[in-house]
Every structure is written in structure tokens, then in C-alpha cells.
């Protein structure tokens, strides 16, 4: 293998440049292309135009550029650690679906080489170097001329470290800096040290990509060679290393045209291990002009009659015609391109492109090749399956290797762009960056999904420290099952807690199956006893209680005056430390007009059962859900608002009072929050929660069927735009109609997103949008039936649950899960 590896030694102290055997210098970057789901319509065209422009700007330096995308099997599902056995079962069942294969990750790289021909230094640079070494100017110039044109290097481009340093400076300035500084219009990361050597080794290895330790004393062709390549097979290669890989190669047979945007979308969605590599050697302008003149001459001669051709051959004037007007269509195109090169509007060079398909066995390789061949046919590009030339084609993917590939096409920069992997399908972070802070090991992502392109997507509610999330879309599209799956996954995090506000018992079976507590606030059913007065044990609690009472007394439409608020505050102070104090105790301390307004909330009043109690048994379990649908259906939004404000304060105090070893993330979820957001008071409080909860390591998740609540409350809408990290859209065929304008107004999506939302499969696919990063991804969530039984709460499941549930019977979960399979 080392015979075909072009690398010689590490050229700089940072190990960011490699010197090759032909004296050329080589650097490489990993990069992220444009995300065709996340971007706007036409984003790929704009990215291609920017890439074209960057290539043309570098043309005068005559670089050699390699692009490569490697599609390799998914590293494996990341299982979590759970205290609850059913949450662990759901994770296991979901993870088993990833162990069946068919999932791949894509890695994109670009490398650039600067050829060094006949001497690394110009005469001027060599003269200056000699003068710096102490020579007088005349001798310095003479020595430079001698080394350049008479003596000096013949087989290698450098005779001294000074020459190499000069070349490195030129390479960095002319080629590397423009790429690193974003000149290609891509998000790039310069490869250095272990990462650079690891990437180079992986391009000709049977082993997975892994960092390689830097050793400046090693020759890289032998140091980075860890595999043997067998090219004796009739139509494929065998790579032998830590594992055996069978490789088929397909080489581009005809130069690409300008409408092959589906090329990478098709290839990079196949459940196949493959690599696509291209090399483009930029020609000088004189070389390009000569090529197009020759192309014209050849085509016009091909069209000549025999007599005219003989007359031309014996003529001293080798002009095809005194008239310089091209006589053929191809000749006209050649002269047009020649003129574009002259006017510095086009840069041309020699291109070769190879698709490499990998298999673990000949049979596996045959199946993969069939899939790839269908994709190549669909995209309209002509590739040939290599046989004797398989090794030559394989070498296209080795940066720095220019001598082995034999199929070259003379093309313009835009043609190279067409076969460059500018498309990316972002997968997210394979861990949870925010939750991992303070932990020795990284914590796993909230969940892992498949995408339409057979790639993994690592889902996190959070972007940075913000985790607030909306689930938007019509009912009966799987919002609750999806959210309950995400909640069960959330329980993997240490000290995590979930507080749910439920509507119509959508979360009751799942909450109790996951070992949580379920509270029903429906009038006549509620067993919970709350005593807000008991929270007034310090200044913070008393301030909150006065504010809560202010809003309670305002619920009938008339706000207390400042004097009345002061009277309430004084009454709170008088009873704050009285054992067993409650709302009735407080009412007795108020003037008659305020007593009358507080009476409905005290014992004997219609809502006294909720908040006028001598004790407070509203305690937190790890998963806690509270049903408010009965209150909403009864028109008791005032009670709902009073409860949610009380509950949120309890949550805030719980978060603030935790010991260090108890700190963990907290999720607050509102099922069908759209109904609650119709209320001005709740909408205002939701806005406050969005702006304050993140500071307490908690986040809010809400579902709504439409964007109207966020449009109708401008301040809430502004808070959503500034503080919501993730929006999950349910499938909605109306998204491309009038509703689409509201989606744009409320959430900032674009036309491309709306088309995707309208086209995804109901109850199988969901659209994850993170506005702050622009990421938009379709994820597939087809849960195994055994997992769905834990997560579902449809009418048949709830009816069965109501028959089976018995808090005192430890076997009820097992019996329920056995029976629910058949309904």
C-alpha cells in the first residue's frame, strides 16, 4: 500500500501541512455543506455559485483540489441508564431498531495541494534568503540563478528548510487562508495533528477513521499504511487490515452537466457504505487556451473532406480556414470557452471522480452495487464500473495522489462543483452539551431518531442553555405519543424531574406506568390539598403570596387598589408565622370588601377545596401530572390560572432549594396549551416562564394545534421567537396554504420548510426545527408496538386502564400491558 501513498513528511510544527513525494504541499479540512432540509428553496444553487466563485478566485495559483464524502455505518445506539424499569424497556426496544443496520453517518472533507515545480523559491525569494544568510547582493543573485536553472533540486523541490518555509508561507497565504476564513462559503475546520494524519490514513485503509499520533521523524507513506490492497479480482478490490473490505469502484465517464443536484441526495440516502471522491487539477490560462484551440481544430478537421484534409496537411499555413469563424458547433463552444478563460471569467482543469462502494462480503458488495447503480442512473451521470482500472480509480480518493488516476476530463470550475459533496444532513450533537456540564463523562442526547436519508439524528430539546419547546400541529397526529417517548428518554438524566399539566387524561396511563403521581383537579374528584399561605415563611414567599392574591382578587375583573394591596400585604405579615394559617385565616384579617372577593376561594366557597387547607400535600414525585381538563371544560380558567401560578412557584422554590447533589434538569410540559393560551392571564404568565425558567435549569414544553395563540398575543410571540429553542411540527397538509403565512409569522419557517411539513407521513414523521441555528430535520418515529403500549393514551387504552388500575395492586402494570396489546 505504501507505494501508492503520496505523503512523505509533516512539513510544519503544527502538523497542518504535509509534504508529498512530488514536493507538493497538502492541507485538509472537514466541512459541513448546506442542509437541503434546513435551507430555503434554492439554497443549494446559491452555495454552488459561492463555491464556483471561490474556485475561480484560486485559479491563478493552480491548486489541486480533492473533495471526499465518506458514508459509513452508524457507530451504534447510545443506551441510557434508567431507574424506572419501563422507561428502560422503552429505551431498549427503541435501541434494538437501530441494531438492525441500515443507518449511516456522512463525513465531508476537502484537501488542497500546491504543486512545487523546479524549485520552491522564485529567484527573488532565493536572493533575499541568500542575503539574509550574509551573502552580498551580487553573489546572492548569482547563487539563486545557479540553483534555480543549473544546479539545485532535480528530483525534489526543496534544497533547504528555508525554501520549504517560503513555500509554506506562500501555500498558507494563497490557498489555505482563503479556505479557513470561509472563502468557499462552507463551515470548515482545519485538520491538524492527529486528526489530519487520521483522515489521510482512512482514505486508503480498511479500518475506521481514528486519530493518529504525530511523529515528525516518520516517513508518512509507511507510517500511515496499515492495510494491504489486493487488485487481482476481476471487478473489485480487497482491502485487508483490521477487517476485510470488498471495494467496487465507479469512475465518471463523461463530464458532468449543470443539473445534477440530485446526485448526492440520491447517493447519500442509500443504506450503503460508500465514498465519493473527486480530484481537480487546475490548468494555467495558457494551457486552457491551448486546449480549447486544439479542441476546435480537432473537431473541424474531423468534419473535413479527405481532399481538403490533405491540402491542409501539405499547406505551410496550418490554419483551417482564413475565416476565423468556427465552422462546427463544438468549435464554437470551444472558442467561447477560450474567450471566457481569456477574460478571466472561467477557470478550467482536469477532473476525475470515483464512487467507491464497500461491502463486508462479495454478496454484500453485490447488493450495495445494485443500489448505487440505480441511483447513478437516476441522477443522469454516466459512470463505468472499473475492472482492470479499479486500483487507479480507488487512488482518486487519496489526497495528494495525482499519478495513478487515468480517467480525466477537462472541465470548468462549475463542473467540479457539480460533483463536490456540498449537501449535508446535519445530525446534531451525539451528546447533550448543556446537561453534560459538570459531569466527568458526556451525557447522551435526549433521543436518537432516523432520518429520511438513513442517517441518525441526535435530538436535544436544548440549544445552548435554552430548552423551551413547542409541538405544533393538528390533533390525532401523534403529539402525545411522541412527547411521552421523549419524557421517558428524559428520565435517563441524573436527578431529572417532569411536571406535566394534562388535559383530558392524555398522560394518565403513561405517568403512572412510569412510576409517577397523577393529580386530578376536576371538581369533586380532587384529593390534593394546597395551602399557599404556608409558603409565606420568608420575604420571597410573602412577596409571591401578595402577588398571587392580587391576581386572585382581580379574577372577577376589578383589580385591588394600591391601598387594598397594602392591606393584603399587612394581613399576610400578621399571619405568616401562625401555625396552620390558611386562606380563611387571611380572610379574617381583611376589610369587608376584600373579604367578599376572597370568599369564593375559601372554605364554603365554590373553589375553597383547592386552596383553603390547613395542610399542603402538593408534593413532587419524579414524574408528576396534573389534570386540568375538567376545570377548563367547566369554564374555571380562573382556578387553572391560580393553580398553574401556584405550581410554578412551588417548582421554582424546589429548584432553588435543592442541594448540590440533587441538582438536575426539570421539564414542565403543558398538554394542549393552546386552550390555556387563549386566556390573557395564562398567556402573560407563559411569557414570563419562557424568560425565567432557563435560569433555574428548567424548561417549558407546550403543544398547540395552531399558531394563532402566538400571533394573537404579540408579547408572547416575541418571547417565543427569542426563547424557544426547538419547534416540532406535526404533519399538516394545509401548511402550504393560507396557514403557511401564519406559520411564517409565528415561527419564522420558510417555503421549503412548509413544503416539507405538508408532505411528511402522518404519525410516522415529524419536523424538528431549531430557529436559533436554522436546523430543520425530518425524523422518523415509528415506535415498536411494545413501546407504544407504554406510551399510548387513546380511548381504548384509557378505558382498559380505568378497569385495570389499582394503586394497591403491584401487578396492575403487568396486567395492563398484557391486555392493551389486543386493543
C-alpha positions in Angstrom: 0.0 0.0 0.0 2.8 2.5 0.8 3.8 2.5 -2.9 0.7 4.4 -3.8 0.6 6.6 -0.8 1.9 10.1 -1.8 2.7 11.6 1.6 6.3 12.0 2.7 6.7 14.0 5.9 4.9 16.5 8.1 6.0 19.9 6.8 5.3 22.3 9.8 5.4 22.3 13.6 1.6 22.4 13.9 1.2 19.3 11.7 -1.3 21.1 9.5 0.6 20.6 6.2 2.1 17.5 4.7 4.8 17.5 2.1 4.3 14.9 -0.6 6.8 12.8 -2.6 6.4 15.1 -5.6 7.3 18.1 -3.4 3.7 19.4 -3.4 2.2 20.7 -0.1 -1.1 19.4 1.1 -3.6 20.6 3.7 -7.1 19.3 4.6 -10.3 20.4 6.2 -13.5 18.8 7.4 -16.6 20.7 6.4 -20.3 20.9 6.7 -22.2 21.6 3.4 -25.6 23.1 3.0 -28.5 21.3 4.6 -31.2 20.9 1.9 -33.9 20.4 4.5 -32.9 23.3 6.8 -32.2 25.8 4.0 -34.5 27.9 1.9 -35.6 26.9 -1.6 -32.6 27.4 -3.9 -30.0 27.3 -1.1 -28.0 24.6 -2.9 -27.9 26.8 -6.0 -26.6 29.7 -4.0 -24.0 27.5 -2.3 -22.8 26.1 -5.6 -22.4 29.6 -7.0 -20.3 30.6 -4.0 -18.2 27.5 -4.3 -17.7 28.2 -8.1 -16.6 31.8 -7.3 -14.1 30.7 -4.7 -12.6 28.1 -7.1 -12.2 30.7 -9.8 -10.5 33.1 -7.4 -7.9 30.5 -6.5 -7.4 29.5 -10.2 -4.3 31.6 -10.8 -2.5 29.7 -8.0 -3.2 26.4 -9.9 -4.2 24.3 -6.9 -5.1 20.7 -7.0 -8.3 20.1 -5.0 -9.8 16.9 -3.6 -13.3 16.6 -2.2 -14.4 13.4 -0.5 -17.5 12.3 1.4 -17.5 9.0 3.3 -20.7 7.3 4.2 -20.1 4.7 6.9 -22.2 2.6 9.3 -23.7 4.3 12.3 -21.5 3.9 15.4 -24.3 2.4 17.4 -27.2 3.4 19.6 -26.4 5.1 22.9 -28.4 3.4 25.6 -29.3 5.4 28.7 -29.3 4.4 32.4 -32.7 4.4 34.0 -34.1 3.9 37.5 -37.6 3.1 36.1 -37.8 -0.3 34.5 -40.5 0.6 31.9 -38.5 3.6 30.8 -35.5 1.3 30.4 -37.7 -1.1 28.4 -38.8 1.6 26.1 -35.2 2.6 25.5 -34.2 -1.0 24.9 -37.0 -1.6 22.4 -36.2 1.6 20.6 -32.5 0.9 20.5 -33.0 -2.6 19.1 -34.4 -0.9 16.0 -31.0 0.7 15.4 -29.1 -2.5 15.8 -30.6 -3.9 12.6 -28.3 -1.8 10.4 -29.3 0.4 7.6 -28.1 3.6 9.4 -25.1 5.6 8.3 -23.1 8.7 9.1 -21.6 11.0 6.5 -18.2 12.8 6.8 -17.1 15.5 4.4 -13.6 16.6 3.7 -11.7 18.9 1.3 -8.0 18.9 0.6 -5.9 21.2 -1.4 -2.4 20.8 -2.8 0.1 23.3 -4.1 2.5 21.8 -6.7 6.1 22.8 -6.5 7.8 22.6 -9.9 11.5 23.1 -10.5 12.2 24.9 -7.3 10.3 26.0 -4.3 11.5 29.6 -4.4 11.4 32.3 -7.0 14.7 33.9 -8.0 13.8 36.9 -6.0 12.9 34.9 -2.9 16.1 32.9 -3.1 18.2 36.1 -3.5 16.6 37.6 -0.4 17.2 34.3 1.5 20.9 34.3 0.5 21.3 37.9 1.5 19.7 37.1 4.9 22.3 34.4 5.2 25.1 37.0 4.8 25.9 37.0 1.1 26.4 40.2 -0.8 23.7 41.1 -3.3 25.5 40.2 -6.5 26.7 36.8 -5.1 23.2 36.2 -3.6 21.6 36.7 -7.0 24.1 34.6 -8.9 23.7 31.7 -6.4 19.9 32.0 -6.7 20.2 31.8 -10.5 22.6 28.8 -10.4 20.3 26.8 -8.0 17.2 27.7 -10.0 18.3 26.9 -13.5 21.7 25.0 -13.4 22.1 23.1 -10.2 19.8 22.7 -7.2 17.0 20.3 -6.8 16.0 18.0 -9.7 14.1 15.2 -8.1 12.8 17.1 -5.0 11.5 20.6 -4.8 13.5 21.8 -1.8 17.2 22.0 -1.0 16.9 23.7 2.3 14.5 24.3 5.2 14.4 28.0 4.2 13.0 27.0 0.8 10.3 24.9 2.4 9.4 27.7 4.8 9.0 30.1 1.9 6.7 27.6 0.1 4.7 27.0 3.3 4.2 30.8 3.7 3.0 31.0 0.1 0.8 28.0 0.5 -0.9 29.4 3.6 -1.4 32.8 2.1 -2.6 31.9 -1.3 -4.6 28.7 -0.7 -5.2 27.8 3.0 -6.2 31.1 4.5 -9.0 31.8 2.0 -10.5 28.4 2.8 -10.1 28.6 6.6 -11.6 32.1 6.5 -14.8 30.9 4.8 -13.9 31.6 1.2 -15.7 28.5 0.0 -18.9 29.5 1.6 -18.8 26.4 3.8 -18.4 25.8 7.5 -14.9 24.3 7.6 -12.5 23.1 10.3 -8.8 22.8 9.5 -7.4 19.4 10.3 -4.2 19.4 12.3 -2.0 16.9 14.1 -3.7 13.6 15.0 -6.9 14.5 13.1 -5.0 15.3 9.8 -3.0 12.1 9.9 -6.0 10.1 10.9 -8.0 11.4 7.9 -5.2 10.7 5.5 -4.8 7.2 6.7 -8.5 6.5 6.5 -8.6 7.3 2.8 -6.6 4.1 2.0 -7.4 1.9 4.9 -9.8 -0.9 5.7 -10.0 0.4 9.3 -12.3 3.1 10.7 -11.3 6.7 10.9 -9.3 7.3 14.1 -6.7 9.9 15.2 -3.1 9.0 14.6 -0.3 10.2 16.8 2.1 12.6 15.2 5.8 11.6 14.8 7.8 14.2 12.8 10.6 11.6 12.3 8.5 9.1 10.4 8.0 8.8 6.6 4.3 9.1 6.2 3.9 6.6 3.3 4.9 3.7 5.6 3.7 5.3 8.9 0.1 5.7 7.6 -0.1 2.4 5.7 -2.0 -0.2 7.8 -3.8 -2.1 5.0 -2.9 -4.4 2.1 -4.8 -3.9 -1.2 -5.4 -6.9 -3.5 -6.3 -5.9 -7.0 -6.3 -9.4 -8.6 -10.1 -9.7 -8.6 -11.9 -9.2 -11.9 -14.3 -6.4 -10.8 -13.4 -5.3 -7.2 -10.6 -4.7 -4.8 -10.0 -6.3 -1.4 -8.7 -4.2 1.5 -7.0 -6.2 4.3 -6.4 -4.5 7.6 -8.1 -4.9 10.9 -11.0 -6.1 8.9 -11.6 -7.2 5.3 -13.4 -4.8 3.0 -14.5 -5.5 -0.6 -14.5 -2.4 -2.7 -16.1 -1.7 -6.1 -15.2 1.5 -8.0 -17.2 3.5 -10.5 -15.4 6.3 -12.4 -17.1 9.2 -14.1 -17.1 8.5 -17.8 -18.4 11.8 -19.1 -18.0 15.3 -17.7 -21.0 16.3 -15.5 -23.6 18.8 -16.7 -25.0 21.6 -14.6 -28.2 19.9 -13.4 -27.0 17.0 -11.2 -28.2 18.4 -7.9 -29.9 15.1 -7.1 -26.6 13.2 -7.4 -25.6 13.4 -3.7 -29.2 13.4 -2.4 -29.7 10.1 -4.0 -26.4 8.5 -3.2 -26.3 9.8 0.4 -29.7 8.4 1.2 -28.8 4.8 0.2 -28.3 2.3 3.0 -24.8 1.6 1.7 -21.2 2.2 2.7 -19.6 4.3 0.1 -17.3 7.2 -0.7 -17.4 9.8 -3.4 -14.1 11.4 -4.3 -13.1 13.9 -6.9 -9.8 15.5 -7.9 -9.5 18.6 -9.9 -6.1 19.8 -11.2 -6.4 23.5 -12.3 -4.7 24.3 -15.5 -3.0 27.6 -16.3 -4.7 30.1 -18.6 -2.3 29.4 -21.5 -2.8 25.7 -21.1 -6.6 26.2 -21.1 -6.5 28.4 -24.2 -4.3 25.9 -26.0 -6.7 23.0 -25.1 -9.7 24.8 -26.4 -7.9 25.9 -29.6 -6.8 22.2 -30.1 -10.4 21.1 -29.4 -11.7 23.4 -32.1 -9.0 22.3 -34.6 -9.6 18.6 -34.0 -13.4 18.9 -34.4 -13.2 21.0 -37.5 -10.6 18.6 -39.1 -12.9 15.7 -38.2 -15.6 17.3 -40.4 -13.3 17.9 -43.4 -13.5 16.0 -46.6 -10.4 13.9 -47.5 -9.1 16.3 -50.3 -9.4 19.3 -48.1 -7.7 17.5 -45.2 -4.8 16.5 -47.5 -4.5 20.1 -48.8 -4.3 21.3 -45.2 -1.7 18.7 -44.3 0.7 19.9 -47.0 0.0 23.5 -46.6 2.6 25.7 -44.9 -0.1 27.8 -43.4 -1.8 25.4 -40.9 -4.9 27.5 -40.5 -8.0 25.5 -41.0 -9.6 28.5 -42.7 -8.7 32.1 -43.3 -12.0 32.9 -41.8 -11.7 32.5 -38.1 -15.4 31.9 -37.6 -15.9 28.3 -36.1 -17.5 26.0 -38.7 -18.9 23.5 -36.1 -21.0 23.7 -33.0 -18.3 22.2 -30.9 -15.7 24.5 -32.3 -17.9 27.5 -31.5 -18.3 26.2 -27.9 -14.5 25.7 -27.7 -13.8 29.3 -28.8 -16.5 30.6 -26.4 -14.8 28.9 -23.5 -11.4 30.1 -24.7 -12.7 33.6 -24.6 -14.1 33.1 -21.1 -10.7 31.9 -20.0 -9.0 35.0 -21.6 -11.5 37.3 -19.9 -10.8 35.7 -16.5 -14.4 34.6 -16.3 -13.7 30.9 -16.3 -11.1 28.6 -14.7 -10.5 25.1 -16.1 -8.7 22.0 -15.2 -8.6 18.2 -15.3 -11.3 16.3 -13.3 -11.7 12.7 -12.2 -14.5 11.4 -10.0 -14.9 8.0 -8.4 -17.6 6.3 -6.4 -16.3 3.6 -4.1 -18.8 1.1 -2.8 -17.8 -1.1 0.3 -19.1 -4.4 1.4 -18.2 -6.9 4.2 -18.5 -9.8 1.7 -18.8 -10.3 -2.0 -22.6 -10.9 -1.6 -23.0 -7.7 0.4 -21.0 -5.8 -2.1 -23.2 -7.0 -5.0 -26.4 -5.9 -3.2 -24.8 -2.5 -2.5 -23.6 -2.0 -6.0 -27.1 -2.7 -7.4 -28.5 0.1 -5.2 -25.7 2.5 -6.2 -26.1 1.8 -9.9 -29.8 2.6 -9.7 -29.0 5.9 -8.1 -26.4 6.8 -10.7 -28.8 6.1 -13.5 -31.5 8.3 -11.8 -29.2 11.3 -11.5 -28.2 11.2 -15.2 -24.5 10.8 -14.7 -22.5 8.3 -16.8 -20.2 6.1 -14.6 -18.3 3.0 -15.6 -17.7 0.0 -13.3 -13.9 -0.4 -13.2 -12.2 -3.7 -13.6 -8.5 -3.5 -14.6 -8.6 0.1 -13.6 -10.1 -0.4 -10.1 -6.9 0.5 -8.3 -6.4 3.6 -10.4 -10.0 4.7 -9.6 -9.5 3.9 -5.9 -6.5 6.3 -5.8 -8.7 9.2 -6.8 -9.8 9.3 -3.2 -6.3 9.6 -1.8 -5.4 13.3 -1.3 -2.1 14.1 -2.9 -2.3 11.2 -5.3 -2.3 12.5 -8.9 -0.4 10.0 -11.0 -2.4 6.8 -10.6 -5.9 8.0 -11.8 -6.2 7.7 -15.6 -9.7 8.9 -16.5 -9.6 12.7 -16.6 -12.0 15.3 -18.1 -11.1 18.9 -19.0 -13.8 20.9 -17.3 -14.7 24.3 -15.9 -14.9 25.0 -12.2 -18.7 24.7 -12.1 -18.4 21.1 -13.3 -16.1 20.3 -10.4 -18.7 21.9 -8.1 -21.4 19.6 -9.5 -19.5 16.5 -8.2 -18.4 18.1 -4.9 -20.4 17.0 -1.8 -21.9 20.3 -0.9 -25.0 18.6 0.6 -25.0 17.9 4.3 -27.6 16.2 6.6 -26.8 17.6 10.0 -27.1 15.0 12.7 -26.9 17.2 15.8 -24.7 16.6 18.8 -24.2 12.9 19.8 -24.4 14.0 23.4 -26.2 16.7 25.5 -23.8 19.7 25.7 -25.7 21.6 28.4 -26.6 18.7 30.7 -23.0 17.4 30.4 -21.6 20.5 32.0 -20.2 19.5 35.4 -20.1 15.8 34.6 -16.9 13.8 34.0 -18.4 12.0 31.1 -20.7 13.3 28.4 -24.4 12.6 28.9 -26.2 11.1 25.9 -28.6 13.1 23.8 -32.3 13.2 24.8 -33.2 10.8 22.0 -31.9 9.4 18.7 -34.1 9.2 15.6 -33.7 8.0 12.0 -33.9 10.5 9.1 -35.2 10.1 5.6 -31.6 9.8 4.5 -30.8 6.8 6.6 -28.7 8.9 9.0 -29.0 9.3 12.7 -30.4 12.5 14.3 -29.4 13.2 17.8 -32.3 15.1 19.3 -31.9 17.6 22.2 -34.6 20.0 23.4 -31.8 22.4 24.2 -29.8 24.7 22.0 -27.2 26.1 24.4 -28.9 26.7 27.7 -32.4 27.2 26.3 -34.6 24.2 26.0 -38.1 25.6 25.7 -40.0 23.7 23.0 -43.3 23.8 21.1 -45.1 20.9 19.5 -47.4 22.4 16.8 -50.0 20.7 14.6 -53.5 19.3 14.3 -54.7 16.6 16.7 -54.6 12.9 16.0 -51.0 13.1 14.6 -49.1 11.5 17.4 -48.1 14.5 19.5 -48.8 12.8 22.9 -47.1 9.5 22.0 -44.0 11.4 20.7 -43.8 13.7 23.8 -44.3 10.7 26.2 -41.4 8.9 24.4 -39.2 12.0 24.8 -40.3 12.2 28.5 -39.4 8.5 29.1 -36.0 9.2 27.5 -35.5 12.3 29.6 -35.6 10.1 32.7 -32.1 8.9 31.8 -30.6 12.1 33.2 -29.5 12.2 36.8 -32.0 13.9 39.1 -34.3 14.7 36.2 -37.9 15.6 37.0 -41.0 16.1 35.0 -44.1 18.2 35.8 -47.0 17.8 33.4 -50.2 19.8 33.1 -52.6 17.4 31.4 -55.9 17.8 29.6 -58.5 15.1 29.2 -56.3 12.4 30.9 -54.0 12.1 27.9 -51.0 11.5 30.2 -52.6 9.4 32.9 -51.7 5.9 31.9 -48.1 6.8 30.9 -47.5 8.8 34.1 -48.5 6.0 36.4 -46.7 3.4 34.3 -43.5 5.4 34.7 -43.9 5.4 38.4 -45.2 9.0 38.7 -48.1 10.7 40.5 -51.3 11.8 38.9 -53.5 14.5 40.3 -57.0 15.2 39.1 -58.3 18.7 39.8 -61.7 18.1 38.3 -64.3 19.4 40.8 -65.5 16.7 43.1 -62.5 14.4 42.3 -59.6 16.3 43.6 -57.8 14.8 46.6 -54.9 17.2 46.6 -54.9 19.9 49.3 -52.9 23.1 48.7 -52.2 25.9 51.2 -50.5 28.8 49.5 -50.4 30.7 52.9 -47.9 28.1 54.1 -45.4 29.4 51.6 -45.2 32.8 53.3 -42.4 31.8 55.6 -39.8 34.2 54.2 -39.7 37.5 52.3 -39.7 35.8 49.0 -42.7 33.6 49.9 -44.6 36.6 51.3 -43.9 38.7 48.2 -45.1 35.9 46.0 -48.3 35.3 48.1 -49.2 39.0 47.9 -48.8 39.0 44.1 -50.8 35.7 43.8 -53.6 37.2 46.0 -53.6 40.4 43.9 -54.3 38.3 40.8 -56.8 36.1 42.6 -58.8 39.1 43.8 -58.6 40.5 40.2 -60.2 37.4 38.7 -63.6 38.9 38.6 -62.4 41.9 36.6 -61.6 44.6 39.2 -58.0 44.9 40.4 -57.4 45.9 44.0 -56.2 49.4 44.6 -52.7 50.1 45.9 -54.2 50.7 49.3 -56.0 47.4 49.2 -52.8 45.6 48.1 -51.1 47.1 51.1 -53.8 45.9 53.4 -53.4 42.4 51.9 -49.6 42.6 52.5 -50.1 43.6 56.1 -52.5 40.8 56.7 -50.0 38.3 55.2 -47.3 39.6 57.6 -49.6 39.1 60.6 -50.5 35.5 59.9 -47.3 34.3 58.1 -45.9 32.6 61.1 -49.1 31.4 62.7 -49.2 27.6 62.8 -51.9 26.2 60.5 -52.7 29.6 58.9 -54.7 29.3 55.7 -56.8 31.5 53.3 -59.6 31.6 55.8 -57.2 32.9 58.4 -56.1 35.6 56.0 -59.6 36.5 55.0 -60.4 37.2 58.7 -57.7 39.9 58.7 -59.0 41.8 55.6 -61.6 44.6 55.4 -65.1 43.6 54.4 -64.9 44.5 50.7 -61.8 42.3 50.2 -63.3 39.5 52.3 -66.2 39.3 50.0 -63.9 39.0 47.0 -61.8 36.3 48.6 -64.7 34.3 50.0 -65.3 32.1 46.8 -61.7 30.8 47.3 -62.2 29.9 51.0 -64.0 27.1 52.8 -67.6 27.1 51.9 -67.0 28.8 48.6 -67.1 27.0 45.2 -63.3 26.7 45.0 -62.4 26.5 48.6 -61.4 22.8 48.3 -58.4 23.7 46.3 -56.5 26.4 48.2 -58.1 26.8 51.7 -56.5 23.9 53.6 -54.6 23.8 56.8 -52.0 21.5 55.3 -50.3 21.3 51.9 -49.9 17.8 50.4 -48.9 19.0 47.0 -45.6 17.1 46.8 -43.3 16.4 43.9 -42.5 13.0 42.6 -40.0 12.4 39.8 -42.9 12.4 37.3 -46.0 14.3 38.3 -49.0 15.1 36.1 -52.0 17.3 37.0 -55.3 17.0 35.1 -56.9 20.4 34.4 -59.2 19.4 31.6 -62.2 19.2 33.9 -61.6 22.7 35.1 -61.2 24.0 31.5 -64.4 22.2 30.4 -66.3 23.7 33.3 -65.1 27.2 32.4 -63.0 27.5 35.5 -60.0 29.2 33.9 -59.5 31.3 37.0 -58.9 28.2 39.0 -56.5 26.9 36.3 -54.5 30.1 36.4 -54.4 30.2 40.2 -53.2 26.6 40.2 -50.5 26.9 37.5 -49.1 30.0 39.2 -49.0 28.2 42.5 -47.5 25.1 40.9 -44.8 27.2 39.1 -43.8 28.9 42.3 -43.5 25.6 44.0 -41.4 24.3 41.2 -39.2 27.5 41.3 -38.7 27.1 45.1 -38.0 23.4 44.7 -35.3 24.2 42.1 -33.8 27.0 44.2 -33.7 25.0 47.4 -32.2 21.8 46.1 -28.9 20.6 47.5 -26.0 20.5 45.0 -26.1 16.7 44.8 -29.8 16.9 43.9 -29.5 19.4 41.0 -30.7 18.1 37.7 -32.9 19.2 34.7 -36.6 19.8 35.1 -39.2 19.7 32.3 -42.5 21.4 32.6 -45.0 20.2 30.0 -48.4 21.6 29.0 -50.6 19.3 27.1 -52.8 21.2 24.6 -51.5 24.5 25.9 -53.4 26.3 23.1 -56.6 26.2 25.2 -54.8 27.8 28.1 -53.1 30.4 25.9 -56.4 31.7 24.9 -56.6 33.2 28.4 -54.8 36.5 28.6 -53.6 35.9 32.2 -52.1 32.5 31.3 -50.5 33.8 28.1 -48.8 36.5 30.1 -47.5 34.0 32.7 -46.3 31.7 29.9 -44.3 34.6 28.5 -42.7 35.1 32.0 -41.9 31.4 32.3 -40.2 31.4 28.9 -37.9 34.2 30.1 -37.2 33.0 33.6 -37.3 29.1 33.8 -34.0 28.6 31.9 -32.1 30.4 34.7 -33.3 27.6 37.1 -32.2 24.7 34.9 -35.8 24.0 33.8 -37.5 24.4 30.5 -41.1 24.6 29.2 -42.7 22.3 26.6 -46.1 23.2 25.2 -48.4 21.8 22.5 -50.8 23.8 20.4 -52.9 22.9 17.4 -52.3 26.1 15.5 -50.0 29.2 15.6 -52.9 31.6 16.4 -52.2 31.9 20.2 -48.7 33.1 19.5 -49.9 35.6 16.9 -52.8 36.8 19.0 -50.5 37.6 21.9 -47.7 39.7 20.4 -45.6 39.8 23.6 -45.9 36.0 23.9 -45.0 35.7 20.3 -41.9 37.8 20.8 -40.9 35.7 23.8 -41.3 32.5 21.7 -39.1 33.9 19.0 -36.4 34.9 21.5 -36.5 32.0 23.9 -37.9 28.8 22.2 -35.1 26.6 21.2 -37.0 23.8 19.4 -40.3 23.6 17.5 -41.6 20.1 16.5 -44.1 20.4 13.7 -46.7 17.6 13.1 -47.6 16.7 9.5 -50.1 19.3 8.2 -51.2 19.3 4.5 -52.6 22.8 5.0 -49.1 24.2 5.7 -48.6 25.3 2.1 -52.0 27.2 2.0 -53.1 30.2 4.0 -52.0 28.5 7.2 -48.4 28.7 5.9 -48.4 32.5 6.3 -49.3 32.1 10.0 -46.5 29.6 10.4 -44.1 32.0 8.9 -45.3 34.9 11.1 -45.3 32.9 14.3 -42.2 30.7 13.9 -40.0 32.0 11.1 -40.1 29.0 8.8 -39.6 29.4 5.1 -41.3 28.0 2.0 -39.0 25.0 1.8 -40.0 24.1 5.4 -43.7 24.5 4.7 -43.5 22.1 1.7 -41.8 19.5 3.9 -44.3 19.9 6.7 -47.2 19.4 4.2 -45.6 16.3 2.8 -44.4 14.2 5.8 -46.1 11.0 6.7 -48.7 11.3 9.5 -47.9 9.6 12.8 -44.6 8.4 11.3 -42.6 11.5 10.6 -42.1 14.8 12.4 -40.2 18.0 11.6 -37.7 19.3 14.1 -36.9 23.0 13.8 -34.4 24.9 15.9 -34.7 28.6 14.9 -31.6 29.8 16.5 -29.3 27.5 14.5 -31.6 27.2 11.4 -31.6 23.4 11.7 -34.7 21.7 10.2 -34.8 17.9 10.1 -37.5 15.3 9.3 -37.2 12.5 11.8 -38.9 9.1 11.7 -40.6 7.9 14.9 -42.3 4.5 14.2 -42.2 3.0 17.6 -42.3 -0.7 18.3 -45.7 -2.0 19.4 -44.4 -3.0 22.8 -43.1 0.6 23.4 -46.4 2.1 22.0 -48.3 0.2 24.7 -46.4 2.1 27.3 -46.7 5.5 25.6 -50.3 5.4 24.2 -53.4 7.0 25.8 -56.1 6.6 23.1 -59.7 6.0 24.1 -59.5 2.1 24.1 -56.3 2.2 26.1 -57.7 4.6 28.7 -60.9 2.6 29.0 -58.8 -0.5 29.7 -56.6 1.5 32.1 -59.6 2.6 34.1 -60.6 -1.1 34.6 -57.2 -2.4 35.5 -55.6 0.4 37.5 -55.4 -0.4 41.2 -52.9 1.6 43.2 -52.7 -1.1 45.9 -52.1 -3.9 43.4 -48.4 -4.3 42.5 -49.3 -6.4 39.4 -51.6 -3.8 37.7 -48.8 -2.6 35.3 -48.1 -6.1 34.1 -51.8 -7.0 33.6 -52.4 -3.7 31.8 -49.5 -4.1 29.3 -50.6 -7.7 28.6 -54.2 -6.7 27.9 -53.5 -3.4 26.0 -51.7 -5.3 23.2 -55.1 -6.6 21.9 -57.0 -3.3 21.9 
